[in-house]
Amino acid sequence: MNVKFIIFALSLLSFFAQASNEKAYQPTEADYSEGEKWVWKYKGVTPSNEIRAQGTDTKQIVSKNGALSMLTAKGSTLLKVLTKPNNSKTSRYYWPLYVGKTWVFEEHWESEDGTKGSTIQNAKVVSFKDEKVEAGTYKAYTIEYTGKITNSRGYSADTQDIHLYAPTLKTFIKLTQRQKGYLYVEELIEYSN
């Protein structure tokens, strides 16, 4: 057998073994810094090309009375609240993340008009590699979610979501959601620290 081929094959196996051992843990308050800022663009389009959602979303870390908070369009929330350890086995991100991990994401919600609903999806981390978005190229986990969304008004639809989660940025850099032909995409266009 060719010695070069054997060395190449062993190197390749070693690379994949190292890549598959990488894990991402839930960010802590200490992982953030004042002034850190993320900006996403988003767009939601129906099968008939009607735009139902379009704009930008911004999150920024600010200091209020000596404590760090995350400022969004809805207001600010203390980081110590946002980074409280989440050990739920049904959360959006079930920590730690690593390639091959699976879980069931389950969310029960109520909209502003009083409609109650549920989203239940099977989640799987399928890769960890460089992903390019408008804000740049980052190492990110690709997480696929497939399942169903239902609500108290009789709505029911199959769903497919893909999140690209970048541990160094402590958030997703892109998400794609499909639901009954409706396509929603949100992509990071700016990050500064």
C-alpha positions as CSV (number, residue, x, y, z in Angstrom):
1,M,0.0,0.0,0.0
2,N,1.2,3.5,-0.7
3,V,2.7,5.1,2.4
4,K,1.7,8.7,1.3
5,F,-1.9,7.6,0.9
6,I,-1.9,6.0,4.4
7,I,-0.4,9.2,5.9
8,F,-2.9,11.3,4.1
9,A,-5.8,9.1,5.3
10,L,-4.6,9.2,8.9
11,S,-4.2,13.0,8.7
12,L,-7.8,13.3,7.4
13,L,-9.2,11.1,10.1
14,S,-7.3,13.1,12.7
15,F,-8.7,16.3,11.3
16,F,-12.3,15.0,11.4
17,A,-11.9,13.6,14.9
18,Q,-10.7,17.0,16.2
19,A,-13.5,18.9,14.3
20,S,-16.1,16.5,15.7
21,N,-14.8,17.0,19.3
22,E,-15.4,20.8,19.3
23,K,-18.2,22.0,21.6
24,A,-19.9,25.3,22.1
25,Y,-21.1,26.2,25.5
26,Q,-23.8,28.7,26.5
27,P,-22.3,32.2,26.6
28,T,-21.8,33.8,30.0
29,E,-22.0,37.4,31.1
30,A,-18.2,37.6,31.0
31,D,-18.2,36.7,27.3
32,Y,-19.8,40.1,26.4
33,S,-18.3,43.6,26.3
34,E,-19.7,47.0,26.4
35,G,-20.3,48.4,22.9
36,E,-20.6,45.0,21.2
37,K,-23.2,45.3,18.4
38,W,-24.9,43.0,16.0
39,V,-27.1,44.1,13.1
40,W,-29.2,41.7,11.0
41,K,-31.3,42.3,7.9
42,Y,-34.5,40.2,7.5
43,K,-37.1,39.5,4.8
44,G,-40.2,37.3,4.7
45,V,-41.7,36.4,1.4
46,T,-44.9,34.5,0.5
47,P,-45.2,32.0,-2.3
48,S,-46.8,34.7,-4.4
49,N,-43.7,37.0,-3.8
50,E,-45.6,39.2,-1.4
51,I,-43.1,40.7,1.2
52,R,-44.6,40.3,4.6
53,A,-41.6,41.4,6.7
54,Q,-38.5,43.4,5.8
55,G,-36.1,45.5,7.8
56,T,-33.2,45.4,10.2
57,D,-32.8,44.3,13.8
58,T,-30.1,45.5,16.1
59,K,-28.7,44.3,19.5
60,Q,-26.1,46.2,21.4
61,I,-24.4,45.7,24.8
62,V,-24.7,48.8,27.0
63,S,-23.8,49.7,30.5
64,K,-26.6,50.9,32.8
65,N,-25.7,51.7,36.4
66,G,-22.5,49.6,36.2
67,A,-24.3,46.5,34.9
68,L,-24.2,45.3,31.3
69,S,-27.5,45.0,29.4
70,M,-28.5,44.0,25.9
71,L,-30.4,46.8,24.2
72,T,-33.0,45.8,21.5
73,A,-35.9,47.6,19.9
74,K,-38.1,46.3,22.7
75,G,-35.9,47.7,25.5
76,S,-33.0,46.5,27.5
77,T,-32.5,43.3,29.5
78,L,-29.7,42.7,32.0
79,L,-27.0,40.2,30.7
80,K,-27.1,38.3,34.0
81,V,-30.7,37.5,33.2
82,L,-30.0,36.6,29.5
83,T,-27.0,34.4,30.4
84,K,-28.7,32.6,33.3
85,P,-27.7,28.9,32.8
86,N,-30.3,27.1,30.6
87,N,-30.3,23.4,31.1
88,S,-33.6,22.8,29.4
89,K,-33.5,19.8,27.0
90,T,-36.2,21.5,24.8
91,S,-34.7,24.9,24.3
92,R,-33.7,26.5,21.0
93,Y,-30.0,25.7,21.8
94,Y,-29.4,22.7,24.0
95,W,-25.9,23.2,25.4
96,P,-23.3,22.2,24.7
97,L,-23.5,22.2,20.9
98,Y,-21.5,19.7,18.9
99,V,-21.8,18.0,15.5
100,G,-24.2,15.1,15.7
101,K,-26.2,16.3,18.7
102,T,-29.9,15.9,18.5
103,W,-32.8,17.1,20.7
104,V,-36.4,18.2,20.5
105,F,-37.1,22.0,20.5
106,E,-40.4,22.9,22.1
107,E,-41.9,26.4,22.5
108,H,-45.3,27.4,23.6
109,W,-46.3,31.0,23.0
110,E,-49.0,33.6,22.9
111,S,-49.1,36.4,20.4
112,E,-50.2,40.0,21.1
113,D,-53.8,39.2,19.9
114,G,-54.1,36.4,22.4
115,T,-53.6,33.5,19.9
116,K,-51.8,30.6,21.6
117,G,-49.5,28.3,19.8
118,S,-46.8,25.7,19.9
119,T,-43.7,25.0,17.9
120,I,-42.2,21.5,18.2
121,Q,-39.2,20.5,16.1
122,N,-36.5,17.8,15.9
123,A,-33.1,19.5,16.0
124,K,-29.8,18.2,14.8
125,V,-26.3,19.8,14.6
126,V,-25.1,18.8,11.2
127,S,-21.8,20.6,10.7
128,F,-19.3,23.1,12.1
129,K,-17.4,25.0,9.4
130,D,-16.7,28.4,7.9
131,E,-19.9,30.2,6.9
132,K,-20.0,33.4,4.9
133,V,-22.6,36.1,5.6
134,E,-22.6,39.8,4.7
135,A,-20.9,40.6,8.0
136,G,-18.0,38.3,7.2
137,T,-16.9,34.6,7.5
138,Y,-17.3,32.8,10.8
139,K,-17.0,29.3,12.1
140,A,-20.6,28.3,12.7
141,Y,-22.7,25.3,13.7
142,T,-25.4,24.4,11.2
143,I,-28.5,23.3,13.1
144,E,-31.5,21.9,11.3
145,Y,-34.9,22.0,12.9
146,T,-37.9,20.1,11.3
147,G,-41.3,19.8,12.8
148,K,-44.7,21.6,13.1
149,I,-46.2,24.8,14.2
150,T,-49.9,25.0,15.4
151,N,-52.1,27.6,17.0
152,S,-55.4,28.0,18.7
153,R,-57.0,29.3,15.6
154,G,-56.6,26.0,13.8
155,Y,-53.4,26.8,11.9
156,S,-51.0,23.9,11.4
157,A,-47.9,23.8,9.2
158,D,-44.8,21.8,8.7
159,T,-41.7,23.8,9.4
160,Q,-38.0,23.7,8.5
161,D,-35.5,26.1,10.1
162,I,-31.8,26.3,9.6
163,H,-29.7,28.3,12.1
164,L,-26.0,29.1,11.6
165,Y,-24.8,29.7,15.2
166,A,-21.3,31.3,15.5
167,P,-19.8,30.7,19.0
168,T,-17.3,33.6,18.7
169,L,-20.3,36.0,18.2
170,K,-22.5,34.3,20.7
171,T,-25.5,34.3,18.4
172,F,-26.8,33.1,15.0
173,I,-25.3,34.7,11.9
174,K,-28.1,33.5,9.6
175,L,-31.4,31.8,9.9
176,T,-33.7,30.5,7.3
177,Q,-37.3,29.5,8.0
178,R,-39.8,27.7,5.7
179,Q,-43.5,27.3,6.5
180,K,-46.2,26.5,4.0
181,G,-44.2,28.1,1.2
182,Y,-43.4,31.2,3.3
183,L,-39.7,31.9,3.4
184,Y,-38.1,34.1,6.1
185,V,-34.3,34.8,6.0
186,E,-32.4,36.8,8.6
187,E,-28.7,37.4,8.0
188,L,-26.0,39.3,10.0
189,I,-24.8,42.3,8.1
190,E,-22.7,44.0,10.8
191,Y,-20.8,43.0,13.9
192,S,-18.6,45.3,15.9
193,N,-16.8,45.1,19.3
